[in-house]
Structures are given as structure tokens and as C-alpha cells.
């Protein structure tokens, strides 16, 4: 499992040359299904959860990220069931308190 973030935090010179890059893959906490983004092909639509999981897999396979911030449910699927991070340097991160991360007011209030 990846320790890239911890490696950078332990080496200030490395951190100075290469800031920590994390993809926040937990948009459902504030934006709902629209937070998963849109796909343009084959026809425009909001991403399904399955498509969003595939996007996360592709980002890890690309290897450019330092960390992937996920919901607990996505982490269970990707990290525990699929062992996605087993041979990756990317650090898996889980948001454990999604309630405190919600900043969008409900119902526009």
C-alpha cells in the first residue's frame, strides 16, 4: 500500500520540489450525484457510481497522484475488495466524518 504522502512529508526537500497532489473522490458528501461529474460520450450524462469507481481506478493506474481521498464505501470496494493499492505508491485516504465536510446548504437555504 502506498506511502507516497508520508514519504513527502518526511522529506521537506522533496515536498518543496513536488507538492502533495490528492484527488478528492468524495463529491457525494456535498454535491450529490452531480458531484460525480459528467461524461460526454457516448451521450452526455452524469456519471454513475460504477463509472466514478472506474475513474478512480484509472487515476490510481496512472500513478501521478500522491493520494486518493475516498468515501468509506468506495474505499471498502477499491482498497479492501479489489486490493487496488496493493502495488501502488499512491496513499489511500478515507473521509471518516463526511457529515462535517458538508458545506452546501440543503434545499438552497
C-alpha positions in Angstrom: 0.0 0.0 0.0 1.3 3.4 -1.0 3.1 5.7 1.4 3.9 8.5 -1.1 2.3 11.2 1.0 4.2 10.1 4.1 7.4 10.0 2.2 6.9 13.5 1.0 6.0 14.8 4.5 9.2 13.2 5.9 11.4 14.9 3.3 11.0 18.6 3.2 13.2 19.0 0.1 11.1 16.5 -1.8 8.0 18.2 -0.6 9.4 21.6 -1.8 10.0 20.2 -5.3 6.8 18.2 -5.6 3.8 19.4 -3.6 1.3 16.7 -2.5 -1.4 16.0 -5.1 -4.6 14.4 -3.8 -7.8 13.7 -5.8 -10.8 14.3 -3.6 -13.1 11.4 -4.8 -15.8 12.0 -2.3 -18.1 14.5 -4.0 -21.3 12.9 -2.9 -20.7 14.4 0.5 -21.7 17.9 -0.8 -22.9 17.8 -4.3 -24.9 14.6 -4.7 -24.9 12.7 -8.0 -24.0 15.9 -9.9 -20.7 15.9 -8.0 -19.6 12.8 -9.8 -19.1 14.9 -12.9 -20.4 14.5 -16.4 -19.4 12.1 -19.2 -19.8 13.3 -22.8 -19.6 10.0 -24.7 -21.4 8.0 -25.9 -24.1 10.5 -24.8 -24.0 13.3 -22.2 -25.0 12.1 -18.7 -24.0 12.4 -15.1 -21.5 9.7 -14.1 -22.9 6.6 -12.5 -21.3 5.4 -9.3 -19.8 2.5 -11.4 -18.3 5.0 -13.8 -16.9 7.0 -10.9 -15.3 3.9 -9.4 -13.7 3.3 -12.8 -12.4 6.8 -12.9 -10.7 6.3 -9.5 -9.2 3.0 -10.8 -7.8 4.8 -13.8 -6.3 7.6 -11.7 -4.5 5.0 -9.5 -3.3 3.1 -12.6 -1.9 6.4 -14.0 0.3 6.7 -10.9 0.6 10.5 -10.9 -1.4 11.2 -7.7 0.1 11.1 -4.2 -3.2 10.2 -2.6 -6.8 9.3 -3.3 -9.4 10.6 -0.8 -12.4 8.3 -0.9 -15.7 7.7 0.9 -15.7 4.8 3.3 -17.9 2.8 0.9 -15.6 3.4 -2.1 -12.5 2.5 0.0 -14.1 -0.7 1.0 -14.7 -1.6 -2.6 -11.4 -0.4 -4.1 -8.9 -1.0 -1.3 -10.3 -4.0 0.6 -12.2 -6.0 -2.0 -10.1 -5.2 -5.1 -6.7 -4.5 -3.4 -6.3 -1.6 -5.8 -3.5 0.0 -3.8 -1.6 -3.3 -3.2 1.1 -2.5 -5.8 0.7 1.3 -5.9 2.7 4.1 -4.4 -0.5 6.2 -4.0 -1.7 6.6 -0.5 -5.3 5.7 0.1 -7.2 8.2 2.3 -10.7 7.7 3.7 -13.0 10.5 4.8 -14.4 9.2 8.1 -16.5 12.2 9.0 -18.4 13.1 5.9 -21.1 14.9 8.0 -18.6 17.6 9.0 -17.5 18.1 5.3 -20.9 19.1 4.0 -20.8 22.8 3.2 -23.6 23.1 0.7 -26.8 24.2 2.3 -29.7 21.8 1.8 -32.6 22.8 -0.4 -30.8 26.1 -1.3 -31.3 27.5 2.2 
